């Protein structure tokens, strides 16, 4: 029975660490209801309950990606191939 208790404690600790890093890595646009700093305080102060609130209620579902959405081209595009440039002509 002690092994089960230790497993549950480790599982809870793992959920807290996951939630803390998840909150810290998300861009501000990924938060619902409260800003990033508020979620960090909730996860730290309320432990497992705060972590579960974050996982179940506090974040937007963006397809499982923790990366911010890409904005604009990532490489240089000549003007005749750039749709934004051509649209402004």
N, C-alpha and C positions, 0 to 999 in steps of 0.2 A: 504494500500500500504506500510506503514511503516513496517508492520509485514513481508511482503515478502522481503523487503530489509534486515531486521535483520536476516531472515532465510538464505539468500544468504551469508551474512557476516559470520555467524556461520558455514555454510557449507564450505566456503573457508578456514576458520580458522581450521576446522577439517581436511581438506585435507592436509593442511600444517603440522599439528601436526602428522598425520599419516605418511606422507612422511619423516619427520625428524626422527621419531622413526624407521621407516623401514630402512632408510639408516644407522642409527647408529647400528642396530642389525645385519645387513647382514655381512657375512664374505667377505673378499677381493675378493674371487673367483666369487662372485655373481655380479660383476660390469662389465658393458660394457663401452668401450671407455675411461673413466677416472677413477682415483682411488677414494677410499672412501672419503678422505679428500676434494677432489674437489667437489664431489656431496654434501657433507655437506655444503660447502660454497655456492654452487648454490642454494640449498634449503633455506638456511637462508637468503641470500642476495636478491634473486629474488622472494621470497614468493610463491604466488600461481602459477606463471608461472614456477618457478624452481621446485615446487612440481609436477606439471603436466608433466614437462619434465622427471623427475625421474620416475614417474609411467608409462608413455607411452614409454620411450625410454631408460632409463638408467639401467634397471635391467634385469637379465636373468630370464626366466621363468623356475623355478625348481619345477613345480607341485604345487605351492601355499605354499610350506613349507618355513618357515624362518629359519629352523634349518640347520646347515651345514651337508653335507652328512656323513654317518657313515663310518669310516675307520677301518677295521679289527674287530676282535671279541671283544665283550664287556665283556666277562667273560673268565675265565681260561679254556683252552681246553687241554686235555691230548695230548701228541705228536702223539699218534696213531690215533687220530681223527682230527688233525689239517692238513688241506690240504697244507698249506704253508710249514710246516715242512716236510711232506711226499714228496713234490715236490723237496725239496733240498737234498734228500738222494741220 
